[in-house]
Amino acid sequence: MKRLHQLLSTDGVIQLVIRLGLLALLILWTFLIIKPFVAILTWSAVLAVAFYPAFGWLAKRLGGRPRTAAAILTFVTLAMIIGPAAWLGLSAVEGIRDLATQIGSGDLVLQAAPDQIKGWPLIGPWLHDFWNEAYTNIRAALREVAPYLKPLAGMMLSFAGDAGIGTLQFLLSVFVAGFLFPHGPQLVGAVRGLLFRIVPEQGEHFLELAGATIRAVAQGVIGVAVVQALLAGIGFKFAGLPSAGLLAIIVLLLSIVQIGAALVLVPVLVWIWMDKDVTTALLLTVYLVAVGLLDNVLKPLVMGRGLTTPTLVILIGVIGGTLAHGIIGLFIGPIILSVAWELGAAWIRIDRTAPIVHNIADH
């Protein structure tokens, strides 16, 4: 009898191992199938969460027609991507390729100080001498380090080559997000059920925190940075600035990592005043200064709560996301890492307060 019980126990263990193995195989196989679409699906979900309040508002204004609202929102987003974003994107790719070619050949093109700077009152002669000295020293330094910069040129060319794939991923993500909008309540219910099984006591809190973080980062950081970069790029184009698209991408990166666009706008304004007539320079200065201050106005309007995610986390998300998923990772990286940071911080706070509550209850 004891021997029979042992055999039955052994058979039960074997069956359990087989079931777990088949389940693991199914999960692994499923992941391998959807792996090429992970970035697209993730960005689609982010877009759906970020723009769901706008979708709900539009659906109500259309008399409760969610499909029509989703179609309009999708069309507007696609128009933004295909229009000015594509225009600046192509210019940025061209600028990156030119810069990578110069780095690879060791012949970076730098500009000496224009002679008209000498005529500026007070600081003109000093600025002209400082510029020329820096120009000479930088050229000499670049000649020394040029051989070591060639791997960087290869990475830049690879990044530029992925631009077409990244654009296609963006378009697909917008289409998928358009299909997700009408099914928002069902998807939220599914996520709520999953979180209830993982963290039953805090599932609802974590769901609200994740949604608020996605909207805060997507609208208040990524969205404002995209608007600021697009407007700055338009100004650069009208100014006839070389590599306007590349400079707009730099503005985008600086805005995302919360450094600000001033590092690009100030040198651009100096170049404009040297190259343009007074009227044109004044108009462009007013426009670009307004663009530079835009984030101070938009962020309080679009962010429902103050962003508590450290800048370092966003910076790591930008770099890691770009390395992992290319151009689209530039946007989803900081969002996903911010969500993970906020949820982890909330979990730690809950774990720290739990023993205190138990101790008070015991007393």
BELTA-V856137 format. One record per residue. N is the residue number from 1. SS is DSSP state (~ for helix, > for strand, _ for the rest). PSI is psi in whole degrees, 0 to 359 (NA if undefined). Layout:
<<N SS PSI> <N SS PSI>>
This chain:
<<1 _ 316> <2 ~ 322> <3 ~ 319> <4 ~ 320> <5 ~ 321> <6 ~ 319> <7 ~ 318> <8 ~ 321> <9 ~ 319> <10 ~ 317> <11 ~ 321> <12 ~ 319> <13 ~ 317> <14 ~ 316> <15 ~ 321> <16 ~ 317> <17 ~ 318> <18 ~ 317> <19 ~ 316> <20 ~ 322> <21 ~ 317> <22 ~ 321> <23 ~ 317> <24 ~ 320> <25 ~ 318> <26 ~ 316> <27 ~ 315> <28 ~ 317> <29 ~ 317> <30 ~ 317> <31 ~ 319> <32 ~ 326> <33 ~ 318> <34 ~ 356> <35 ~ 316> <36 ~ 342> <37 ~ 6> <38 ~ 313> <39 ~ 318> <40 ~ 314> <41 ~ 321> <42 ~ 313> <43 ~ 326> <44 ~ 315> <45 ~ 320> <46 ~ 314> <47 ~ 319> <48 ~ 318> <49 ~ 317> <50 ~ 321> <51 ~ 7> <52 ~ 322> <53 ~ 319> <54 ~ 321> <55 ~ 315> <56 ~ 318> <57 ~ 316> <58 ~ 321> <59 ~ 321> <60 ~ 319> <61 ~ 335> <62 _ 13> <63 _ 36> <64 _ 45> <65 _ 86> <66 ~ 324> <67 ~ 319> <68 ~ 318> <69 ~ 318> <70 ~ 321> <71 ~ 318> <72 ~ 315> <73 ~ 321> <74 ~ 318> <75 ~ 317> <76 ~ 316> <77 ~ 317> <78 ~ 322> <79 ~ 323> <80 ~ 321> <81 ~ 315> <82 ~ 331> <83 ~ 256> <84 ~ 326> <85 ~ 317> <86 ~ 321> <87 ~ 310> <88 ~ 327> <89 ~ 316> <90 ~ 321> <91 ~ 322> <92 ~ 319> <93 ~ 317> <94 ~ 318> <95 ~ 319> <96 ~ 318> <97 ~ 318> <98 ~ 316> <99 ~ 319> <100 ~ 322> <101 ~ 318> <102 ~ 321> <103 ~ 318> <104 ~ 325> <105 ~ 352> <106 _ 22> <107 _ 67> <108 _ 134> <109 _ 117> <110 _ 155> <111 _ 129> <112 _ 167> <113 _ 127> <114 _ 148> <115 ~ 332> <116 ~ 345> <117 ~ 329> <118 ~ 332> <119 ~ 354> <120 _ 140> <121 _ 145> <122 _ 293> <123 _ 356> <124 ~ 302> <125 ~ 317> <126 ~ 315> <127 ~ 322> <128 ~ 315> <129 ~ 318> <130 ~ 317> <131 ~ 311> <132 ~ 322> <133 ~ 316> <134 ~ 321> <135 ~ 314> <136 ~ 315> <137 ~ 319> <138 ~ 319> <139 ~ 318> <140 ~ 319> <141 ~ 321> <142 ~ 325> <143 ~ 326> <144 ~ 320> <145 ~ 357> <146 ~ 317> <147 ~ 331> <148 ~ 348> <149 ~ 354> <150 ~ 320> <151 ~ 325> <152 ~ 323> <153 ~ 320> <154 ~ 319> <155 ~ 321> <156 ~ 320> <157 ~ 321> <158 ~ 319> <159 ~ 317> <160 ~ 323> <161 ~ 333> <162 _ 359> <163 ~ 320> <164 ~ 316> <165 ~ 319> <166 ~ 320> <167 ~ 318> <168 ~ 321> <169 ~ 320> <170 ~ 313> <171 ~ 315> <172 ~ 321> <173 ~ 319> <174 ~ 318> <175 ~ 314> <176 ~ 319> <177 ~ 324> <178 ~ 324> <179 ~ 335> <180 ~ 331> <181 ~ 308> <182 _ 340> <183 _ 21> <184 ~ 310> <185 ~ 319> <186 ~ 319> <187 ~ 320> <188 ~ 320> <189 ~ 320> <190 ~ 317> <191 ~ 322> <192 ~ 319> <193 ~ 321> <194 ~ 315> <195 ~ 327> <196 ~ 326> <197 ~ 330> <198 ~ 309> <199 _ 80> <200 _ 327> <201 _ 333> <202 _ 12> <203 ~ 314> <204 ~ 319> <205 ~ 316> <206 ~ 324> <207 ~ 315> <208 ~ 320> <209 ~ 318> <210 ~ 316> <211 ~ 318> <212 ~ 322> <213 ~ 318> <214 ~ 314> <215 ~ 321> <216 ~ 314> <217 ~ 316> <218 ~ 318> <219 ~ 311> <220 ~ 336> <221 ~ 297> <222 ~ 312> <223 ~ 313> <224 ~ 321> <225 ~ 319> <226 ~ 314> <227 ~ 315> <228 ~ 318> <229 ~ 319> <230 ~ 313> <231 ~ 321> <232 ~ 319> <233 ~ 321> <234 ~ 318> <235 ~ 320> <236 ~ 321> <237 ~ 314> <238 ~ 331> <239 _ 351> <240 _ 30> <241 _ 133> <242 _ 142> <243 _ 46> <244 ~ 320> <245 ~ 320> <246 ~ 318> <247 ~ 325> <248 ~ 322> <249 ~ 320> <250 ~ 319> <251 ~ 318> <252 ~ 312> <253 ~ 314> <254 ~ 324> <255 ~ 322> <256 ~ 317> <257 _ 12> <258 _ 22> <259 _ 322> <260 _ 157> <261 _ 357> <262 ~ 329> <263 ~ 333> <264 ~ 319> <265 ~ 323> <266 ~ 309> <267 ~ 325> <268 ~ 317> <269 ~ 323> <270 ~ 315> <271 ~ 320> <272 ~ 316> <273 ~ 337> <274 ~ 332> <275 ~ 335> <276 _ 166> <277 _ 169> <278 ~ 316> <279 ~ 311> <280 ~ 316> <281 ~ 320> <282 ~ 316> <283 ~ 315> <284 ~ 325> <285 ~ 314> <286 ~ 316> <287 ~ 311> <288 ~ 327> <289 ~ 319> <290 ~ 321> <291 ~ 318> <292 ~ 328> <293 _ 1> <294 ~ 322> <295 ~ 330> <296 ~ 337> <297 ~ 316> <298 ~ 321> <299 ~ 313> <300 ~ 335> <301 ~ 322> <302 ~ 343> <303 _ 118> <304 _ 338> <305 _ 162> <306 _ 138> <307 _ 119> <308 _ 356> <309 _ 128> <310 _ 151> <311 ~ 325> <312 ~ 322> <313 ~ 318> <314 ~ 318> <315 ~ 316> <316 ~ 322> <317 ~ 320> <318 ~ 310> <319 ~ 310> <320 ~ 320> <321 ~ 320> <322 ~ 319> <323 ~ 326> <324 ~ 321> <325 ~ 10> <326 ~ 213> <327 ~ 319> <328 ~ 333> <329 ~ 339> <330 ~ 330> <331 ~ 318> <332 ~ 337> <333 ~ 304> <334 ~ 330> <335 ~ 310> <336 ~ 318> <337 ~ 325> <338 ~ 319> <339 ~ 314> <340 ~ 319> <341 ~ 313> <342 ~ 317> <343 ~ 319> <344 ~ 317> <345 ~ 320> <346 ~ 321> <347 ~ 317> <348 ~ 318> <349 ~ 320> <350 ~ 317> <351 ~ 327> <352 ~ 325> <353 ~ 338> <354 ~ 311> <355 ~ 326> <356 ~ 317> <357 ~ 317> <358 ~ 319> <359 ~ 319> <360 ~ 319> <361 ~ 322> <362 ~ 324> <363 _ NA>>
